[in-house]
Amino acid sequence: MTRASSLNPIPLLIVILLIVSSWNTFAAQPNYDPPQPSAEFGTPEATAKIAAKAGFLDIVGVKLGLPVKEALAAVKAHNAMLKLEPQAKLEFEALPGVVMTPVLASTKNVSQASDPGAEYLGLLLTYAPNEAVVYGVWRDFWFGKVESRPPVDTILAGMRKKYGPESVRDDTLLLWLFDAQKQQVMGAKAMDIWKKCANHWMVGADYDIGNIQRQVAKGYYTVSDDKDYHGGICHSHSMVQARYSADQPPGASQPLIMNVKVSAANHQLEASGVTATNILLTREATKLAEKRKEEAAKRSGPKF
């Protein structure tokens, strides 16, 4: 008679706990290839939920996640001389009557201050079918007269007071990086993420409208052959980036700031919005192609 083997319940329980623990660790990490629509991502409703939580980062009072009208009001409160205008409009045959305005930016502003300098400010926005909200904002400020230029340490102290200690600093570049739960990522890990995602994270006056259009048509990861090679990190983080230029004029005891560029973006909000737009455009373009195919099939051909 073959005797049935018995299992020791203690090792079995340990194995089960290890499996559950491993699954929970895996499930907690965003891993989309490319971003997929879900209750938390890639729909207008999900984009709105992400926007509602994005306002912990701002530049001069312009919070990420703000609807465009509120954002423009915040810009006016900061500097009424700044006039933001559409820098591009996207229109597609498959979406008649839908005009997408992804970028609003100012032209050069000379204020009425005694030392004017020049200030530029811009917004990157989500578009249909999402509500137009801010996923990126940048500010570029030039100090005019030498005697008005602040010391580097003064500018850095101001940014650290606002955003906290930087995640990483590389010479004149400072980064503050946050995950989807608003937890700051520090040091080497932050630098690794930034290096992997820098091609996707272009926020500032150097935005690429051609890439924005390609993302709408093909998806968020069009710049990397429609593939997410980094396990979701590029569409699950927010970042503040600051870069400055300085010199030390004769007689000055320390370097003085000539220009500082600061940008902030929520890339989870950006990618969710792009994904929702891409789904809409793809669906309507497919319908249009099918309609034209049916119309072509109804046309009578020549007689032979």
N, C-alpha and C positions, 0 to 999 in steps of 0.2 A: 504494500500500500504506500502510495506516495503521500508524504506528510506535507501538509500545507505550511509554507514558511510564514513566520510572523514578522511584522515590521515594528521596530522600536519607534514609538511615537515622538520621542524627543528629537532625534536627528531629522525626522520628516518635518516636524514643526519648524526647525531651524531653516531647512531648505525653503519651505513655504515663505517664511518671513524674509529670507534673502531675496526671493523672487519678487515679492510684493515691494520690498524696499527698492530693488533695482528698477522695477516698473515705475514707481512713484518718481524716482530720480529722473528717469527717461522722460516720463510724461510731463514733468515740470519744465523741461527745456523746449523752447520753441523750435520746431523743425519742419519747415514747409519748403517744398521744392516744386514749383514756385509758391508764393502765398496762395492759400486756398480759402474760399469762402467758408465761414463757419459762424457760429453764434458770436464769436469774439473777433471776427476778422472778415474783411472783404465785402461787406454789405453797407448800404447807407446807414442802417441802424447801428451796426457795430462801429462804423467810423464816427458817428455822433457820440457813442459811449466813450471811445478813446479820446475824442476831443474834450469831453467834459472833465477828463482827468489830466489834461496836458498843461493846465495853466500854472503849474508850479515853476515853470520857466518863463521868463519874459525879458525883453529888452526895452528900456525906457517906458515901462508900463504896458507895452504891447504883448499880451500873454499869448502863448501858443494855445490853439484850440478856440480862440475867439471867432465868432461870426464876423464877416468882413465889415459890416457896418460898425460894429463895436470896436473893431481894430482901427478903423479909420478915425473914429472919435478919440481913441487913445493916442494916435499919432498927432492929431490936432491939439490935444491937451499938452503933449510934449513940446511941439513946435508948430505953431499955426502957419509958419512960413513954408512948411513942407507940403508940396502938392503931389500926391501919388496918382499916377496914371497907368492904364493898362499898357504893358510892354509887348503883349502878343495876344492873339485870339485864335482859338482852335475851333474849327467847324468841320463837320464830316457829313457827307452826302447821306449816310445811313441814319443820321440824327438831325432831320430838318428842323430848323427853328431853335436848335440848341447851340448856344455860343459859350465856349469855355474860356475863362480868363484866368490863366494860371499864375500870372505875375503882375503885381502892382509895384511901381517904384517911382521915386522922386528924381527930378533932375537936379542939377547943382543949385544949392541954396546959399545965398549970402544973407545972413541974418542982420539985424539992426544993432547987434552988440558992438562994443567999441573995438573989439578984435574979432572980426567975423569968422575967419576960417571957412570951412565948407563942410556941409553935412549931407550925406546921402542915406536914404532909408528905403527898404523894400520888403514886400511880403510875398510869400509863396502860398498859394491857396489850393484847396481841394475843389473839385468841380463836379458837374452832374454825373450821376444822380444824387451825389452827396450835397448837403448844404455847403456853401462856400465858407470854409473856416481856414484859419491860419495854421499851417503846419511848419512854416519856416519864416524867420524874420532876420534881417541884417541891418547893421548900422555902420557907416564908414565916416569917420570924423577926422578932419585935418585941422590942426592948430595953425593959426596964421602967424602972428608975430612971435619972434624968438622969446621975447620977455614974457609971453603968456603961456609958453609950453610948460606943462607940469613935469615934475620928475617921474622917472619910470616907477620908482617905489610907490609914489602916490597913486598912480593908475592901478598898479597891481593890488595894492591894499584895498582900493575901492571895489575891484572885481571880486576879490576874495571875501570881502564883507557881504557882497550880494549873493554869490554862488557857493561860498565855502572854499576850502582848500581845493586846488585844482587836482584832477585825476592824474594828470601828467603834464610836465613842461619840457619842451624841447627848444632851447634857446629863446626866441621871441614868440614862440607858439605855446599857448596854454589851452588845455582841453578839460572840460567837465563832462563826464559820461555817466549816464543813468540807465538802468535796465527798465523793463516794462513795469516793474513794481516800484519805481522811483528810487531804488537803492543805487547809490553811487558806486561805480566801478573804479578801482584805483590802480595806479602803478603800471607794472608790466602788462597786466591783463588788459587794461584800458588801451594801452598803446598797441597791443596786438589786434584788438578789435578794430581800432581806428585804421590801422594799416590795411586790414583785410577789406574794410568797407569804404575806404576813401573814394574809390571810383563811383560808388553809389551816392555818397554823401556830399553833393555839391550844393551848398547853400551859401548865397551871397551874391554880390554883383556879377560873379562869373558863372551864374546859372546857365545851363545849356537848354535853350528852348527846343532844339531838335531832339534832345534826349527825352524831354518831357513828352513830346508828341509821339515818339517811338514807344514810350512806356504805356501811353494810353492805347496805342494800337496793338502792342504785342505783350505788354505786361511789365511788372516792376523790374524784372531781372533781364531785360533786353540787352543791357550793356555787357552781360556775361553769358550770352548765348541762351537766354531764357532759363539759366540754371542758377540755383542757389548753392554755392559751393561751401558755405560756411555755417550750415545748420541753423539758419534763421536769425543769426545775430544782427544781420544788416537791416532787418525790418522789425527789430524789437528793442531798439535803444533810442534814447534822446541825447542830444549833445549841445553844449555851448562851446564855441570855439572863438578864441581871441588871438589876434596877431597884431603886433605893433612894430613900428620903426622909430628909431631914436638916434640922436647924435649928441655930442658934447661940445657945445660952442666954446670958443675961447673965453676963459674967465669963469665958466660954469664949474661947480664942484662935483657934478654928477650928470649922467646922460639925461636928456630931456626928450619927451615924447613929441614926435612930429605928426604921427598918424596912428590911429588904432581902428581896427576892423573887428567887430564882434558879430557873431551870428548864432542863432539858436534854432534847433529843429527837432521835431518829434517824428522819427522815421517810421515808427509803428503807425502813426496817424497818416503819414504820407503814403505808405505802402497799402494800407487798408483802403484809402480813398482811390488810389490808382487801380487797385484790383477791382473795386466796385465799378469804376468807369470802364475798365477793359471788358468786364463781363457784359455790361450794357451795350457797348459798341459792337462787340463780337456777335451778340445775339441779334441785334438789329441789322448788322451787315449780312449775316446769314439769311435773315428773312428777306432782305432786299435782293440778294443773289438768287434765292429760290423763286421769288416773284418774277424776276426777269427771265429765269429759265422757263417758267411756265408760260410767260407771255411769248417767248420765242418759239415754244413748241406749238402754239396755236397758229402761228403764221403759216400760211400755205406756201409750199415750195413751188418752184417752176415745173411746168409740165414737160415731159419728154416724149 
